Amino acid sequence: MSREEKQKLGNQVLEMFDHAYGNYMEHAYPADELMPLTCRGRVRGQEPSRGDVDDALGKFSLTLIDSLDTLVVLNKTKEFEDAVRKVLRDVNLDNDVVVSVFETNIRVLGGLLGGHSLAIMLKEKGEYMQWYNDELLQMAKQLGYKLLPAFNTTSGLPYPRINLKFGIRKPEARTGTETDTCTACAGTLILEFAALSRFTGATIFEEYARKALDFLWEKRQRSSNLVGVTINIHTGDWVRKDSGVGAGIDSYYEYLLKAYVLLGDDSFLERFNTHYDAIMRYISQPPLLLDVHIHKPMLNARTWMDALLAFFPGLQVLKGDIRPAIETHEMLYQVIKKHNFLPEAFTTDFRVHWAQHPLRPEFAESTYFLYKATGDPYYLEVGKTLIENLNKYARVPCGFAAMKDVRTGSHEDRMDSFFLAEMFKYLYLLFADKEDIIFDIEDYIFTTEAHLLPLWLSTTNQSISKKNTTSEYTELDDSNFDWTCPNTQILFPNDPLYAQSIREPLKNVVDKSCPRGIIRVEESFRSGAKPPLRARDFMATNPEHLEILKKMGVSLIHLKDGRVQLVQHAIQAASSIDAEDGLRFMQEMIELSSQQQKEQQLPPRAVQIVSHPFFGRVVLTAGPAQFGLDLSKHKETRGFVASSKPYNGCSELTNPEAVMGKIALIQRGQCMFAEKARNIQNAGAIGGIVIDDNEGSSSDTAPLFQMAGDGKDTDDIKIPMLFLFSKEGSIILDAIREYEEVEVLLSDKAKDRAAILKGKMIPSYIINSNPEMENEEQPSSENDSQNQSGEQISSSSQEVDLVDQESSEENSLNSHPELLSLADVDNAASISPSEQTSNPTENHETTNLNGECTDLDNQLQEQSETEEDSNPNVSWGKKVQPIDSILADWNEDIEAFEMMEKDEL
């Protein structure tokens, strides 16, 4: 890339910053953040609550403080001087607001310290800030003392939230009852707190931050050397035991290494290297970074990744481990090219998991560090893509708007302060030459919010003992220390194409698009030739298969946990045709792996309506919950349903008498699923069904939904909880409106009608017309079992030929969730009995279980007459199902079975 183009892109970044910053100052200041769609400021309490996201807002002009040192980096010194004056004049830190200790530390305290660092630098240069007399530092010290009460715990881990005016203990504080915090929340304090101590000479800040880090280190899982996501601040018990490098843990690892760089304390480096060794052993599966369980690190905790892990390649550059940094960064870039932005979470096969993108800067951060390390102009092109996407998709007349859904391009009325604090800083530095920056950026270290702290702090007011003698460290190979903080000038002296050679095999990992030559090869396959090896046929123990892989440029690596990893290097293939064969083989293997991962997810559950007039014929596909009673291990839960009030179930129920002993219906939204479960459980409900608030959603078109916990201990939830999409949920709601009392069965799989009706007072025509009831000791005969499940299982066997088949005697709900979709259960789930019509004069023949043909009309008529003769007073509640409705039901049963015989479900 020419210097002119780099300069042009740098100027474009400056213009974009002016657009975002100018609109904030014009339309939002002194509010904390700009709402770019409505062109006004976001003030805490005046807008609808966004939950934890709002904990960053403290009525202290957050975006302005967070942007201070960005102004200097972008060479806007006059604007910086004006901004500092505004902060000193307008910002109040003594507000009665509950804020996040973590967010306030990295954004506000870090912003003030970064502003102070560059203010004194400018003052020394003699042109700007000559009036400055450490005023920002005094504000930072004031804020530091306001945050200190959060550390008043036995463990030394801080409370997650604090009231700026009243602290923790006072009743007016409205906080201090929390028991849990995230690992990053407790472990991302040392840079700002130590800098505050070194700047002011008040050692208490660094002491508190070190104590929190010491406690986290002592509580690591000793066998794996990993830490969990959430920890109890009083006992030190791990609340969430999954571990990764993304949300909840990310900056804990970052601050261990950077604390060593800033403070020169070897203990931090030893801790980081111990953790890093564990990360590369268990979590890193290049190019993926997947969460694992801290006690069983060979077991993946989830099959998706979150966007915050995009910082990790940049940290690996600082560590000096360049190869995995390039691999992971390239994978992330391929995801961005597919979706325009990095989704908040995405699956291992690179589909969207959470579709939001709040303009996060972590990927730009890693891009900058990789360019610094390799000098590869490829990363300038990556930065150019980021600029183009921001302008094309996120830019609005009043700033830049976060993406609500990267798939549709819809916007959210949100522009977080970190967008100005980090994104423009890293993008500008990526394209700037050394002479474009008015100070030496190498004299500073970046905090996790990209605030600049001077490295000379390592020798200033150094009153803290350097070595923590109470900690234990793992014996590590010396190679873990070889390249920490390397001189990038000697990393790649002989191989300028090093980064490109690592990236190349990953180019098609996400896209799965084949080179044009593939079309020719596939045409030859259609003409009779066969591919040399299909993924579904591959066996790692077959020498012939291994030879074919080698010919296709695919190498096989045996991992310590027994799994096999495949990597393709096209340049190692015997020919271009073989390389294309290898590419297709790898793509097939990705699809196969994705399919197997889906099969490992929690299976669907069943909601079966068992009351009149459904009698178990209506079965609805329900999503499971990761908490509460496990229906696969316990017997089903049966009861009448009742709507909770409030319907969202987000507060104490006002109608506990209505849901007592019943299964409560709740609407999705406005609070966590676990909170809903606790509220209905406290009201006496024996189970809960959450109905989707997205009108028209259906299990026919949407993937199975699993309700997750709230990050806290959910062992107190004892009742079963299931999730229904809107279409399925409306069936229950319609049934309540028509029949008032509706009884349902919550189970892991649909129950046969014989078991459901056993012991119930029901009309004899139901009993007599139900062959399942002929022998209660044998609910279904061999033929019946084959009709109900055998056909479905055999029809899908080809799709899952790599998976152990379950017995055909087993109900196939778990392996075939489609069998419980609305269209597949008696064809009656989506229409009410009153809508079912039939011509009773038509003759319909069917085969009974003994293979004999009977005239259905005559049989039903005889049963009805017999019933009337023997018991003229028989009735079913207030409603008696007419004979033509019974006939229609049976007709639909017949049609359903005929359909199953003809079609593969």
Secondary structure as GFF3:
##gff-version 3
##sequence-region A 1 905
A	DSSP	alpha_helix	3	23	.	.	.	ID=ss1
A	DSSP	pi_helix	24	28	.	.	.	ID=ss2
A	DSSP	beta_strand	33	35	.	.	.	ID=ss3
A	DSSP	beta_strand	40	42	.	.	.	ID=ss4
A	DSSP	three_ten_helix	51	56	.	.	.	ID=ss5
A	DSSP	alpha_helix	62	66	.	.	.	ID=ss6
A	DSSP	alpha_helix	68	73	.	.	.	ID=ss7
A	DSSP	alpha_helix	77	90	.	.	.	ID=ss8
A	DSSP	beta_strand	98	100	.	.	.	ID=ss9
A	DSSP	alpha_helix	101	103	.	.	.	ID=ss10
A	DSSP	pi_helix	104	109	.	.	.	ID=ss11
A	DSSP	alpha_helix	110	125	.	.	.	ID=ss12
A	DSSP	alpha_helix	135	147	.	.	.	ID=ss13
A	DSSP	three_ten_helix	148	151	.	.	.	ID=ss14
A	DSSP	beta_strand	161	163	.	.	.	ID=ss15
A	DSSP	three_ten_helix	171	173	.	.	.	ID=ss16
A	DSSP	beta_strand	180	182	.	.	.	ID=ss17
A	DSSP	alpha_helix	183	187	.	.	.	ID=ss18
A	DSSP	alpha_helix	190	200	.	.	.	ID=ss19
A	DSSP	alpha_helix	204	218	.	.	.	ID=ss20
A	DSSP	beta_strand	230	232	.	.	.	ID=ss21
A	DSSP	beta_strand	238	240	.	.	.	ID=ss22
A	DSSP	beta_strand	242	243	.	.	.	ID=ss23
A	DSSP	alpha_helix	250	263	.	.	.	ID=ss24
A	DSSP	alpha_helix	266	278	.	.	.	ID=ss25
A	DSSP	pi_helix	279	283	.	.	.	ID=ss26
A	DSSP	beta_strand	284	285	.	.	.	ID=ss27
A	DSSP	beta_strand	288	289	.	.	.	ID=ss28
A	DSSP	beta_strand	292	293	.	.	.	ID=ss29
A	DSSP	beta_strand	304	306	.	.	.	ID=ss30
A	DSSP	three_ten_helix	307	311	.	.	.	ID=ss31
A	DSSP	alpha_helix	312	319	.	.	.	ID=ss32
A	DSSP	alpha_helix	322	339	.	.	.	ID=ss33
A	DSSP	beta_strand	345	347	.	.	.	ID=ss34
A	DSSP	beta_strand	352	354	.	.	.	ID=ss35
A	DSSP	alpha_helix	362	374	.	.	.	ID=ss36
A	DSSP	alpha_helix	378	389	.	.	.	ID=ss37
A	DSSP	pi_helix	390	394	.	.	.	ID=ss38
A	DSSP	beta_strand	395	396	.	.	.	ID=ss39
A	DSSP	beta_strand	399	400	.	.	.	ID=ss40
A	DSSP	beta_strand	402	405	.	.	.	ID=ss41
A	DSSP	beta_strand	410	412	.	.	.	ID=ss42
A	DSSP	alpha_helix	417	418	.	.	.	ID=ss43
A	DSSP	pi_helix	419	423	.	.	.	ID=ss44
A	DSSP	alpha_helix	424	431	.	.	.	ID=ss45
A	DSSP	three_ten_helix	434	436	.	.	.	ID=ss46
A	DSSP	three_ten_helix	441	443	.	.	.	ID=ss47
A	DSSP	beta_strand	444	446	.	.	.	ID=ss48
A	DSSP	beta_strand	452	454	.	.	.	ID=ss49
A	DSSP	three_ten_helix	455	459	.	.	.	ID=ss50
A	DSSP	alpha_helix	479	482	.	.	.	ID=ss51
A	DSSP	three_ten_helix	488	490	.	.	.	ID=ss52
A	DSSP	alpha_helix	498	503	.	.	.	ID=ss53
A	DSSP	three_ten_helix	504	506	.	.	.	ID=ss54
A	DSSP	alpha_helix	517	526	.	.	.	ID=ss55
A	DSSP	three_ten_helix	535	537	.	.	.	ID=ss56
A	DSSP	alpha_helix	543	551	.	.	.	ID=ss57
A	DSSP	beta_strand	554	558	.	.	.	ID=ss58
A	DSSP	beta_strand	564	568	.	.	.	ID=ss59
A	DSSP	three_ten_helix	570	572	.	.	.	ID=ss60
A	DSSP	alpha_helix	576	599	.	.	.	ID=ss61
A	DSSP	beta_strand	605	609	.	.	.	ID=ss62
A	DSSP	beta_strand	618	622	.	.	.	ID=ss63
A	DSSP	beta_strand	637	643	.	.	.	ID=ss64
A	DSSP	alpha_helix	656	659	.	.	.	ID=ss65
A	DSSP	beta_strand	663	667	.	.	.	ID=ss66
A	DSSP	alpha_helix	673	682	.	.	.	ID=ss67
A	DSSP	beta_strand	687	691	.	.	.	ID=ss68
A	DSSP	beta_strand	721	724	.	.	.	ID=ss69
A	DSSP	alpha_helix	726	739	.	.	.	ID=ss70
A	DSSP	beta_strand	743	747	.	.	.	ID=ss71
A	DSSP	alpha_helix	753	757	.	.	.	ID=ss72
A	DSSP	alpha_helix	764	768	.	.	.	ID=ss73
A	DSSP	three_ten_helix	771	773	.	.	.	ID=ss74
A	DSSP	alpha_helix	782	785	.	.	.	ID=ss75
A	DSSP	pi_helix	786	790	.	.	.	ID=ss76
A	DSSP	alpha_helix	791	795	.	.	.	ID=ss77
A	DSSP	three_ten_helix	817	820	.	.	.	ID=ss78
A	DSSP	three_ten_helix	822	824	.	.	.	ID=ss79
A	DSSP	three_ten_helix	833	835	.	.	.	ID=ss80
A	DSSP	beta_strand	845	847	.	.	.	ID=ss81
A	DSSP	beta_strand	853	855	.	.	.	ID=ss82
A	DSSP	alpha_helix	856	870	.	.	.	ID=ss83
A	DSSP	alpha_helix	883	902	.	.	.	ID=ss84
###
